[in-house]
Amino acid sequence: MLLVSEPVLGPEEKAAVAQVIEDGWITLGPRVAAFERVFAERHGAGDAVAVNSCTAALHLALEALGIGPGDEVLAPSLTFVATVNAIHYTGAEPVLVDIDSLDAPLMSLEKAAERVTPRTRAVMLMHFAGHLAERAAWRAFADRHGLLLIEDAAHAVGVPEVGSYGDAAAFSFYGNKNMTTAEGGMILMRDPALLERARRMRAHGMTSNAHQRLQARSVQYDVVSPGWNYRMDEIRAALGLVQMSRLDAFNARRSELAALYRGRLAPLQARGTLGVPHPRSGISADHIFPVVLPAGADRNAVAAAMAEAGVQTTVHYPPVHELSYYRDRWPELQLPVTEEFARRELTLPLHPKMTEADVERAARVLEAALQPIEGAAA
């Protein structure tokens, strides 16, 4: 089966994990600090905070920025539910916004402006599929409305400009991401004092961690803020250090494969049988390769036919406002472009282990699965 995503893990990752076990210190410690330094440098930041998931990174960024009850945060509904859950954790109200178009499935500036109220404190961008939102436009939007600007950069690690848009950015190292630590996340923040607040809050608001107390030969610590257990461990950090050294090669290969897909699927686009979203910013990490099926197509039938031929597909994403928990909160909310995209989107395999032949195979199988639809429309 040609899978939608596969991590690239080899002898260097195995050796790094084995060394952590050999050294004996496996919780938050020097490798986490080293991973933070390397990640920050790679993204043009002064420092970073490693945590156990991107969800934790989003939550801590919001908490450090002072988002809480009574506040509203603009966010897309076309995202993984963690984006909206993190806002919900703070006691703030998520305000969901439609996407721009089927070709550019990122949060709409125009629709976001319509949802700004006196309670709006922040806007949470999500770089869907690794396609970066337009930096200058969103920076101007945030400045015009006096809003904090936060990036959910789970799909966009390692690309130019990511993490530089505003006040905070959160990254994911989940197993299907462009680089992985199995589980894990990272926070970047513009204000070093707020980043330090997030660092304390990842470990219960404590003033020092166990490794720091060992080095200082001290048993004392204090708790100076609310906090959570969001720490990253040394095993994941060791994986992260190796994966960071390979990230540019991973991203370059994804870009090559995505270009091959676009060329191979161009005839289907020209016939109006398929849509292929593209980044208006011109910048993408090519995290996933989404396509848009024809209106009225039976997506389940297409996915089943492709699976039968040995090609896995998936969906990114069911809209948050249509998930049961949030539908009960906002029963009247309608986001028509998001809903149309979500009905027709199908994600094709894309990962660095793939070959040119794999792209051809996936495209050929998709083409065959769409033939009944094209025939019916003829």
C-alpha positions as CSV (number, residue, x, y, z in Angstrom):
1,M,0.0,0.0,0.0
2,L,1.3,3.4,-0.9
3,L,0.7,5.4,2.3
4,V,-0.4,9.0,2.6
5,S,2.5,9.6,5.0
6,E,5.5,7.8,6.3
7,P,8.2,9.0,8.7
8,V,11.8,8.8,7.5
9,L,13.8,7.2,10.4
10,G,17.1,5.5,10.0
11,P,20.4,4.5,11.8
12,E,21.2,8.0,12.9
13,E,17.8,8.3,14.8
14,K,18.3,4.8,16.3
15,A,21.8,5.7,17.5
16,A,20.6,9.0,19.0
17,V,17.9,7.3,21.0
18,A,20.2,4.6,22.1
19,Q,22.7,7.2,23.4
20,V,20.0,8.8,25.5
21,I,19.2,5.4,27.1
22,E,22.9,4.8,27.6
23,D,23.4,8.2,29.3
24,G,20.5,7.5,31.6
25,W,18.9,11.0,31.7
26,I,15.7,10.6,29.8
27,T,13.4,13.5,30.9
28,L,13.7,17.2,30.2
29,G,17.4,18.0,30.0
30,P,20.4,19.1,27.8
31,R,19.2,17.6,24.6
32,V,15.9,19.4,24.8
33,A,17.8,22.7,25.3
34,A,20.1,21.8,22.3
35,F,17.0,21.0,20.2
36,E,15.5,24.4,21.1
37,R,18.6,26.3,20.1
38,V,18.9,24.5,16.8
39,F,15.3,25.0,15.9
40,A,15.3,28.7,16.9
41,E,18.4,29.3,14.8
42,R,16.9,27.5,11.8
43,H,13.8,29.7,12.0
44,G,15.6,33.0,12.6
45,A,14.5,33.3,16.2
46,G,16.4,34.0,19.4
47,D,15.1,31.1,21.3
48,A,12.4,28.4,21.4
49,V,10.5,26.2,23.9
50,A,10.0,22.5,23.2
51,V,6.8,20.8,24.4
52,N,5.1,17.5,24.1
53,S,2.7,18.4,21.3
54,C,1.7,21.2,19.0
55,T,-1.6,21.4,20.9
56,A,0.4,22.2,24.0
57,A,2.4,24.8,22.1
58,L,-0.7,26.5,20.9
59,H,-2.2,26.5,24.4
60,L,0.9,27.8,26.1
61,A,1.4,30.5,23.5
62,L,-2.2,31.7,24.1
63,E,-1.8,31.6,27.9
64,A,1.6,33.4,27.7
65,L,-0.1,36.2,25.6
66,G,-2.8,36.6,28.2
67,I,-5.7,35.2,26.2
68,G,-8.6,34.2,28.5
69,P,-12.2,34.4,29.4
70,G,-14.1,37.2,27.7
71,D,-11.7,37.3,24.7
72,E,-12.5,36.1,21.2
73,V,-9.9,34.5,18.8
74,L,-10.5,34.3,15.1
75,A,-9.5,30.9,13.6
76,P,-10.3,28.8,10.6
77,S,-12.7,25.9,10.7
78,L,-10.7,24.1,8.1
79,T,-8.0,22.8,10.5
80,F,-7.4,20.0,12.8
81,V,-9.5,20.4,15.9
82,A,-6.5,21.0,18.1
83,T,-6.3,24.6,16.8
84,V,-9.7,25.4,18.1
85,N,-9.4,23.2,21.2
86,A,-6.3,25.2,22.3
87,I,-8.4,28.4,22.3
88,H,-11.2,26.7,24.2
89,Y,-8.7,25.6,26.9
90,T,-8.0,29.2,27.8
91,G,-11.6,30.1,28.4
92,A,-11.6,32.4,25.3
93,E,-14.2,32.0,22.6
94,P,-13.1,30.6,19.2
95,V,-14.7,32.6,16.3
96,L,-14.5,30.5,13.2
97,V,-14.0,32.0,9.8
98,D,-14.5,30.7,6.3
99,I,-11.7,30.0,3.8
100,D,-10.9,32.2,0.8
101,S,-11.7,29.7,-2.0
102,L,-11.4,26.1,-3.1
103,D,-8.1,27.0,-4.8
104,A,-6.7,28.9,-1.8
105,P,-8.2,27.1,1.3
106,L,-6.7,29.5,3.9
107,M,-8.7,31.7,6.2
108,S,-10.3,34.6,4.3
109,L,-9.2,38.2,5.2
110,E,-12.5,39.6,4.1
111,K,-14.5,37.1,6.1
112,A,-12.2,37.6,9.1
113,A,-12.8,41.3,9.1
114,E,-16.6,40.7,9.2
115,R,-16.2,38.7,12.4
116,V,-14.1,41.2,14.4
117,T,-15.8,42.6,17.5
118,P,-14.7,44.7,20.4
119,R,-13.9,41.4,22.2
120,T,-11.6,40.2,19.5
121,R,-8.0,39.9,20.9
122,A,-6.2,37.7,18.4
123,V,-6.2,35.9,15.1
124,M,-4.9,32.4,14.7
125,L,-3.6,31.6,11.2
126,M,-3.3,28.0,10.1
127,H,-0.9,27.3,7.2
128,F,-3.0,24.6,5.7
129,A,-1.1,21.9,3.7
130,G,2.1,23.9,4.4
131,H,0.9,26.8,2.2
132,L,1.9,29.9,4.0
133,A,-0.7,32.6,4.5
134,E,0.1,36.0,3.0
135,R,2.4,37.6,5.6
136,A,2.1,41.3,4.8
137,A,-1.7,41.1,4.4
138,W,-2.3,39.4,7.8
139,R,0.3,41.6,9.5
140,A,-1.6,44.7,8.2
141,F,-4.9,43.2,9.3
142,A,-3.7,42.5,12.8
143,D,-2.2,46.0,13.1
144,R,-5.4,47.6,11.8
145,H,-7.6,45.9,14.3
146,G,-5.1,45.9,17.2
147,L,-4.9,42.1,17.4
148,L,-2.3,39.6,18.5
149,L,-1.2,37.4,15.5
150,I,-0.5,33.7,16.1
151,E,0.6,31.1,13.6
152,D,-0.5,27.5,13.8
153,A,2.5,26.3,11.8
154,A,2.0,22.6,12.4
155,H,2.2,22.0,8.6
156,A,5.0,24.4,7.8
157,V,8.2,23.6,9.6
158,G,11.4,24.9,8.0
159,V,10.1,27.1,5.2
160,P,11.1,30.8,4.7
161,E,9.2,33.4,6.8
162,V,7.3,30.8,8.9
163,G,7.2,31.9,12.6
164,S,7.9,35.5,11.7
165,Y,4.3,36.8,11.2
166,G,3.6,38.2,14.6
167,D,3.5,37.4,18.3
168,A,3.8,33.6,18.4
169,A,4.0,30.4,16.4
170,A,3.5,26.7,17.2
171,F,5.0,23.8,15.3
172,S,4.2,20.0,15.3
173,F,6.5,17.0,15.2
174,Y,3.8,14.4,15.1
175,G,4.6,11.2,13.1
176,N,3.2,12.5,9.8
177,K,4.8,15.9,9.8
178,N,7.7,17.1,7.7
179,M,10.1,16.2,10.6
180,T,9.1,14.1,13.5
181,T,9.8,13.3,17.2
182,A,6.8,10.9,17.3
183,E,5.0,13.4,19.4
184,G,6.2,16.9,20.2
185,G,5.9,20.6,19.4
186,M,7.8,23.9,19.6
187,I,6.9,27.5,20.4
188,L,8.4,30.7,19.0
189,M,7.5,34.1,20.5
190,R,8.5,37.6,19.6
191,D,8.8,38.8,23.2
192,P,11.6,36.9,25.1
193,A,9.8,37.5,28.4
194,L,6.6,35.9,27.2
195,L,8.6,33.0,25.8
196,E,10.1,32.5,29.3
197,R,6.6,32.5,30.7
198,A,5.7,29.7,28.4
199,R,8.8,27.8,29.4
200,R,7.8,28.0,33.0
201,M,4.2,27.0,32.3
202,R,5.2,23.9,30.4
203,A,6.4,22.4,33.8
204,H,3.8,23.5,36.3
205,G,5.1,27.0,36.7
206,M,8.3,25.8,38.4
207,T,11.4,28.0,38.5
208,S,13.8,25.1,37.8
209,N,13.6,21.6,36.5
210,A,15.1,18.5,37.8
211,H,18.2,18.6,35.6
212,Q,18.9,22.2,36.4
213,R,18.7,21.4,40.1
214,L,21.1,18.5,39.6
215,Q,23.6,20.8,37.9
216,A,23.2,23.5,40.5
217,R,23.4,20.9,43.4
218,S,20.2,22.4,44.7
219,V,16.9,20.9,46.0
220,Q,15.0,24.2,46.0
221,Y,12.4,25.4,43.6
222,D,9.4,27.7,43.6
223,V,6.1,27.8,41.6
224,V,5.5,31.3,40.3
225,S,2.7,30.9,37.8
226,P,0.0,28.4,36.7
227,G,1.3,25.6,34.7
228,W,0.8,22.2,33.0
229,N,2.9,19.1,32.4
230,Y,3.8,19.8,28.8
231,R,7.5,18.9,28.9
232,M,9.4,17.3,26.0
233,D,11.7,14.4,27.0
234,E,15.3,13.7,25.9
235,I,14.4,10.8,23.6
236,R,12.2,13.0,21.5
237,A,14.7,15.8,21.5
238,A,17.4,13.4,20.3
239,L,15.2,12.4,17.4
240,G,14.5,16.1,16.8
241,L,18.1,17.0,16.5
242,V,18.7,14.3,13.9
243,Q,15.6,15.2,12.0
244,M,16.5,18.9,12.0
245,S,19.7,18.0,10.2
246,R,17.7,16.3,7.5
247,L,14.8,18.8,7.3
248,D,16.0,20.8,4.3
249,A,16.5,17.6,2.3
250,F,13.0,16.3,3.4
251,N,11.3,19.6,2.4
252,A,13.2,19.7,-1.0
253,R,12.1,16.2,-1.8
254,R,8.5,17.1,-0.9
255,S,8.7,20.1,-3.2
256,E,10.0,18.0,-6.1
257,L,7.2,15.4,-5.6
258,A,4.5,18.1,-5.4
259,A,5.7,19.6,-8.6
260,L,5.6,16.2,-10.3
261,Y,2.0,15.8,-9.1
262,R,1.0,19.2,-10.4
263,G,2.4,18.4,-13.8
264,R,0.9,15.0,-14.0
265,L,-2.6,16.2,-12.9
266,A,-2.6,19.3,-15.1
267,P,-4.7,17.5,-17.8
268,L,-7.4,16.7,-15.3
269,Q,-7.4,20.3,-14.1
270,A,-7.6,21.5,-17.7
271,R,-10.7,19.4,-18.2
272,G,-12.3,20.7,-15.1
273,T,-12.3,17.3,-13.4
274,L,-9.9,18.1,-10.6
275,G,-8.8,21.1,-8.6
276,V,-5.3,21.4,-7.1
277,P,-5.0,24.2,-4.4
278,H,-1.9,26.4,-4.5
279,P,-0.3,28.9,-2.1
280,R,-1.0,32.5,-3.0
281,S,2.0,33.5,-1.0
282,G,4.2,31.3,-3.3
283,I,5.6,29.6,-0.2
284,S,4.8,26.1,0.9
285,A,6.3,23.2,2.9
286,D,4.2,20.8,0.8
287,H,3.2,19.0,3.9
288,I,0.2,17.3,2.3
289,F,-1.1,17.2,-1.3
290,P,-4.8,17.9,-1.3
291,V,-7.0,17.8,-4.5
292,V,-10.6,18.9,-5.0
293,L,-12.9,16.4,-6.6
294,P,-15.7,17.4,-9.0
295,A,-18.9,18.7,-7.4
296,G,-21.2,15.9,-6.6
297,A,-18.5,13.2,-6.8
298,D,-18.8,10.3,-4.4
299,R,-15.5,10.8,-2.5
300,N,-16.0,7.6,-0.5
301,A,-16.2,5.6,-3.8
302,V,-13.1,7.3,-5.2
303,A,-11.1,6.6,-2.0
304,A,-12.3,3.0,-1.9
305,A,-11.3,2.5,-5.5
306,M,-7.9,3.9,-4.9
307,A,-7.5,1.8,-1.7
308,E,-8.4,-1.3,-3.7
309,A,-5.6,-0.4,-6.2
310,G,-3.1,0.0,-3.3
311,V,-3.1,3.8,-2.8
312,Q,-4.2,5.2,0.6
313,T,-6.0,8.5,0.7
314,T,-7.4,10.6,3.6
315,V,-9.3,13.8,4.3
316,H,-8.0,17.1,5.6
317,Y,-10.3,18.0,7.4
318,P,-13.8,17.7,8.6
319,P,-14.6,21.3,9.5
320,V,-14.4,22.0,13.2
321,H,-17.9,23.6,13.2
322,E,-19.4,20.4,11.9
323,L,-17.9,18.2,14.6
324,S,-20.5,17.2,17.1
325,Y,-19.1,19.0,20.1
326,Y,-18.7,22.3,18.3
327,R,-21.9,21.9,16.2
328,D,-23.8,21.8,19.5
329,R,-22.1,25.1,20.5
330,W,-22.8,26.9,17.2
331,P,-25.8,25.2,15.6
332,E,-26.5,28.1,13.3
333,L,-22.9,28.6,12.0
334,Q,-22.5,28.2,8.3
335,L,-19.2,28.5,6.4
336,P,-20.2,27.6,2.8
337,V,-16.7,27.7,1.2
338,T,-15.2,25.6,4.0
339,E,-18.1,23.2,3.8
340,E,-17.8,22.8,0.0
341,F,-14.0,22.3,0.2
342,A,-14.4,19.7,3.0
343,R,-17.0,17.7,1.0
344,R,-14.7,17.5,-2.1
345,E,-11.2,17.4,-0.7
346,L,-9.0,14.2,-0.9
347,T,-5.4,14.0,0.2
348,L,-3.0,12.0,-1.9
349,P,0.2,10.3,-0.7
350,L,3.2,12.7,-0.2
351,H,6.3,11.9,1.8
352,P,10.1,11.8,1.1
353,K,10.2,8.0,0.8
354,M,8.2,8.3,-2.4
355,T,9.7,7.9,-5.9
356,E,8.7,9.4,-9.2
357,A,7.1,6.1,-10.0
358,D,4.9,6.4,-6.9
359,V,3.6,9.8,-8.0
360,E,2.8,8.4,-11.4
361,R,1.1,5.4,-9.8
362,A,-1.0,7.6,-7.4
363,A,-2.0,9.9,-10.3
364,R,-2.9,7.0,-12.6
365,V,-5.0,5.3,-9.9
366,L,-6.8,8.6,-9.2
367,E,-7.4,9.1,-12.9
368,A,-8.9,5.7,-13.2
369,A,-11.2,6.3,-10.1
370,L,-12.4,9.5,-11.7
371,Q,-13.2,8.0,-15.1
372,P,-16.8,7.0,-14.2
373,I,-17.4,10.6,-13.1
374,E,-15.9,12.0,-16.3
375,G,-18.0,9.6,-18.3
376,A,-21.2,10.5,-16.6
377,A,-20.5,14.2,-17.2
378,A,-19.7,13.7,-20.9
